[in-house]
Amino acid sequence: RAGAAVREVPIRFVDRVEGESKMSTFIVVEALTLVTWWGALRAAGALRRRWRAA
């Protein structure tokens, strides 16, 4: 309508054959820390609910 042209551009995903991971050590440590923290919070909540029910 405004004179603009729409065109499709293909996206190519190239598999990595060799080399280092793009995931840094910081990202791995952060993920492990968060998952552990979430598990601890969930377990603490379950214990609290159990204790109140008794």
N, CA, C and O atoms as a GROMACS GRO file, in nm:
protein
  216
    1ARG      N    1   0.081  -0.120   0.000
    1ARG     CA    2   0.000   0.000   0.000
    1ARG      C    3   0.085   0.126   0.000
    1ARG      O    4   0.055   0.221  -0.072
    2ALA      N    5   0.188   0.127   0.079
    2ALA     CA    6   0.271   0.248   0.089
    2ALA      C    7   0.391   0.240  -0.005
    2ALA      O    8   0.483   0.321   0.007
    3GLY      N    9   0.390   0.147  -0.096
    3GLY     CA   10   0.500   0.135  -0.190
    3GLY      C   11   0.614   0.047  -0.143
    3GLY      O   12   0.716   0.036  -0.210
    4ALA      N   13   0.599  -0.017  -0.027
    4ALA     CA   14   0.704  -0.105   0.026
    4ALA      C   15   0.689  -0.244  -0.036
    4ALA      O   16   0.579  -0.289  -0.064
    5ALA      N   17   0.802  -0.310  -0.055
    5ALA     CA   18   0.802  -0.445  -0.109
    5ALA      C   19   0.837  -0.544   0.002
    5ALA      O   20   0.927  -0.518   0.082
    6VAL      N   21   0.766  -0.654   0.006
    6VAL     CA   22   0.792  -0.758   0.105
    6VAL      C   23   0.860  -0.873   0.034
    6VAL      O   24   0.816  -0.918  -0.072
    7ARG      N   25   0.969  -0.920   0.093
    7ARG     CA   26   1.046  -1.027   0.032
    7ARG      C   27   1.086  -1.129   0.137
    7ARG      O   28   1.123  -1.090   0.248
    8GLU      N   29   1.080  -1.256   0.105
    8GLU     CA   30   1.124  -1.360   0.198
    8GLU      C   31   1.273  -1.381   0.186
    8GLU      O   32   1.329  -1.384   0.076
    9VAL      N   33   1.338  -1.394   0.302
    9VAL     CA   34   1.481  -1.421   0.304
    9VAL      C   35   1.500  -1.552   0.381
    9VAL      O   36   1.462  -1.560   0.497
   10PRO      N   37   1.558  -1.654   0.318
   10PRO     CA   38   1.576  -1.782   0.388
   10PRO      C   39   1.678  -1.770   0.501
   10PRO      O   40   1.776  -1.696   0.492
   11ILE      N   41   1.652  -1.845   0.608
   11ILE     CA   42   1.745  -1.850   0.721
   11ILE      C   43   1.818  -1.984   0.713
   11ILE      O   44   1.755  -2.089   0.706
   12ARG      N   45   1.949  -1.978   0.714
   12ARG     CA   46   2.029  -2.101   0.709
   12ARG      C   47   2.085  -2.131   0.847
   12ARG      O   48   2.144  -2.043   0.911
   13PHE      N   49   2.068  -2.253   0.893
   13PHE     CA   50   2.125  -2.299   1.018
   13PHE      C   51   2.236  -2.397   0.984
   13PHE      O   52   2.210  -2.504   0.929
   14VAL      N   53   2.358  -2.361   1.016
   14VAL     CA   54   2.473  -2.445   0.985
   14VAL      C   55   2.511  -2.522   1.111
   14VAL      O   56   2.539  -2.462   1.215
   15ASP      N   57   2.512  -2.655   1.101
   15ASP     CA   58   2.551  -2.737   1.216
   15ASP      C   59   2.699  -2.719   1.246
   15ASP      O   60   2.782  -2.710   1.155
   16ARG      N   61   2.730  -2.714   1.374
   16ARG     CA   62   2.868  -2.703   1.415
   16ARG      C   63   2.930  -2.842   1.410
   16ARG      O   64   2.875  -2.936   1.468
   17VAL      N   65   3.042  -2.857   1.344
   17VAL     CA   66   3.109  -2.986   1.333
   17VAL      C   67   3.212  -3.000   1.444
   17VAL      O   68   3.216  -3.102   1.513
   18GLU      N   69   3.293  -2.899   1.461
   18GLU     CA   70   3.395  -2.900   1.564
   18GLU      C   71   3.399  -2.764   1.631
   18GLU      O   72   3.350  -2.666   1.577
   19GLY      N   73   3.458  -2.761   1.748
   19GLY     CA   74   3.476  -2.632   1.813
   19GLY      C   75   3.416  -2.628   1.951
   19GLY      O   76   3.363  -2.727   2.002
   20GLU      N   77   3.425  -2.511   2.011
   20GLU     CA   78   3.378  -2.493   2.147
   20GLU      C   79   3.228  -2.464   2.150
   20GLU      O   80   3.170  -2.418   2.052
   21SER      N   81   3.170  -2.492   2.264
   21SER     CA   82   3.029  -2.462   2.283
   21SER      C   83   3.010  -2.311   2.292
   21SER      O   84   3.098  -2.239   2.339
   22LYS      N   85   2.895  -2.266   2.246
   22LYS     CA   86   2.864  -2.124   2.258
   22LYS      C   87   2.820  -2.089   2.400
   22LYS      O   88   2.813  -1.972   2.436
   23MET      N   89   2.791  -2.192   2.480
   23MET     CA   90   2.744  -2.170   2.615
   23MET      C   91   2.864  -2.147   2.708
   23MET      O   92   2.951  -2.233   2.720
   24SER      N   93   2.866  -2.032   2.772
   24SER     CA   94   2.979  -2.000   2.859
   24SER      C   95   2.967  -2.073   2.993
   24SER      O   96   2.860  -2.122   3.029
   25THR      N   97   3.077  -2.079   3.064
   25THR     CA   98   3.078  -2.141   3.197
   25THR      C   99   2.982  -2.067   3.290
   25THR      O  100   2.914  -2.129   3.371
   26PHE      N  101   2.976  -1.935   3.277
   26PHE     CA  102   2.886  -1.855   3.360
   26PHE      C  103   2.741  -1.898   3.341
   26PHE      O  104   2.667  -1.909   3.439
   27ILE      N  105   2.701  -1.921   3.218
   27ILE     CA  106   2.562  -1.961   3.189
   27ILE      C  107   2.532  -2.097   3.252
   27ILE      O  108   2.424  -2.117   3.307
   28VAL      N  109   2.626  -2.189   3.245
   28VAL     CA  110   2.607  -2.322   3.304
   28VAL      C  111   2.594  -2.311   3.455
   28VAL      O  112   2.504  -2.371   3.514
   29VAL      N  113   2.683  -2.235   3.518
   29VAL     CA  114   2.680  -2.218   3.664
   29VAL      C  115   2.550  -2.149   3.706
   29VAL      O  116   2.487  -2.188   3.804
   30GLU      N  117   2.510  -2.048   3.631
   30GLU     CA  118   2.386  -1.977   3.662
   30GLU      C  119   2.266  -2.071   3.654
   30GLU      O  120   2.180  -2.069   3.742
   31ALA      N  121   2.260  -2.154   3.551
   31ALA     CA  122   2.149  -2.247   3.535
   31ALA      C  123   2.145  -2.348   3.649
   31ALA      O  124   2.039  -2.374   3.706
   32LEU      N  125   2.260  -2.405   3.683
   32LEU     CA  126   2.265  -2.502   3.793
   32LEU      C  127   2.225  -2.439   3.926
   32LEU      O  128   2.154  -2.500   4.006
   33THR      N  129   2.270  -2.315   3.948
   33THR     CA  130   2.236  -2.244   4.072
   33THR      C  131   2.086  -2.219   4.080
   33THR      O  132   2.024  -2.244   4.184
   34LEU      N  133   2.028  -2.170   3.972
   34LEU     CA  134   1.885  -2.141   3.973
   34LEU      C  135   1.800  -2.266   3.992
   34LEU      O  136   1.705  -2.266   4.070
   35VAL      N  137   1.834  -2.372   3.921
   35VAL     CA  138   1.757  -2.496   3.933
   35VAL      C  139   1.766  -2.551   4.075
   35VAL      O  140   1.667  -2.599   4.130
   36THR      N  141   1.886  -2.545   4.134
   36THR     CA  142   1.903  -2.592   4.272
   36THR      C  143   1.822  -2.506   4.368
   36THR      O  144   1.756  -2.558   4.458
   37TRP      N  145   1.827  -2.374   4.348
   37TRP     CA  146   1.753  -2.280   4.434
   37TRP      C  147   1.602  -2.306   4.425
   37TRP      O  148   1.533  -2.311   4.526
   38TRP      N  149   1.552  -2.323   4.302
   38TRP     CA  150   1.409  -2.349   4.285
   38TRP      C  151   1.369  -2.480   4.352
   38TRP      O  152   1.262  -2.488   4.412
   39GLY      N  153   1.454  -2.582   4.342
   39GLY     CA  154   1.425  -2.710   4.408
   39GLY      C  155   1.422  -2.696   4.559
   39GLY      O  156   1.337  -2.755   4.625
   40ALA      N  157   1.517  -2.619   4.613
   40ALA     CA  158   1.522  -2.597   4.758
   40ALA      C  159   1.397  -2.522   4.805
   40ALA      O  160   1.340  -2.557   4.908
   41LEU      N  161   1.355  -2.422   4.731
   41LEU     CA  162   1.234  -2.347   4.768
   41LEU      C  163   1.111  -2.437   4.764
   41LEU      O  164   1.024  -2.429   4.850
   42ARG      N  165   1.105  -2.522   4.664
   42ARG     CA  166   0.991  -2.613   4.651
   42ARG      C  167   0.988  -2.713   4.767
   42ARG      O  168   0.883  -2.741   4.824
   43ALA      N  169   1.106  -2.767   4.802
   43ALA     CA  170   1.114  -2.862   4.912
   43ALA      C  171   1.079  -2.795   5.045
   43ALA      O  172   1.010  -2.854   5.128
   44ALA      N  173   1.126  -2.673   5.064
   44ALA     CA  174   1.096  -2.600   5.188
   44ALA      C  175   0.946  -2.574   5.198
   44ALA      O  176   0.889  -2.585   5.307
   45GLY      N  177   0.883  -2.539   5.088
   45GLY     CA  178   0.738  -2.516   5.088
   45GLY      C  179   0.662  -2.643   5.123
   45GLY      O  180   0.564  -2.638   5.197
   46ALA      N  181   0.707  -2.756   5.070
   46ALA     CA  182   0.642  -2.884   5.098
   46ALA      C  183   0.657  -2.919   5.246
   46ALA      O  184   0.562  -2.966   5.308
   47LEU      N  185   0.775  -2.897   5.301
   47LEU     CA  186   0.796  -2.924   5.444
   47LEU      C  187   0.710  -2.834   5.531
   47LEU      O  188   0.654  -2.878   5.631
   48ARG      N  189   0.700  -2.707   5.493
   48ARG     CA  190   0.620  -2.612   5.569
   48ARG      C  191   0.473  -2.653   5.568
   48ARG      O  192   0.405  -2.649   5.671
   49ARG      N  193   0.423  -2.693   5.451
   49ARG     CA  194   0.283  -2.737   5.442
   49ARG      C  195   0.260  -2.863   5.525
   49ARG      O  196   0.156  -2.878   5.589
   50ARG      N  197   0.356  -2.953   5.523
   50ARG     CA  198   0.345  -3.077   5.600
   50ARG      C  199   0.342  -3.048   5.750
   50ARG      O  200   0.265  -3.107   5.825
   51TRP      N  201   0.429  -2.955   5.791
   51TRP     CA  202   0.440  -2.921   5.933
   51TRP      C  203   0.312  -2.854   5.982
   51TRP      O  204   0.267  -2.881   6.093
   52ARG      N  205   0.253  -2.767   5.899
   52ARG     CA  206   0.130  -2.698   5.939
   52ARG      C  207   0.012  -2.794   5.944
   52ARG      O  208  -0.080  -2.775   6.024
   53ALA      N  209   0.013  -2.895   5.860
   53ALA     CA  210  -0.098  -2.991   5.855
   53ALA      C  211  -0.097  -3.085   5.975
   53ALA      O  212  -0.200  -3.141   6.011
   54ALA      N  213   0.019  -3.102   6.036
   54ALA     CA  214   0.031  -3.197   6.147
   54ALA      C  215  -0.022  -3.141   6.276
   54ALA      O  216  -0.019  -3.208   6.379
   0.00000   0.00000   0.00000
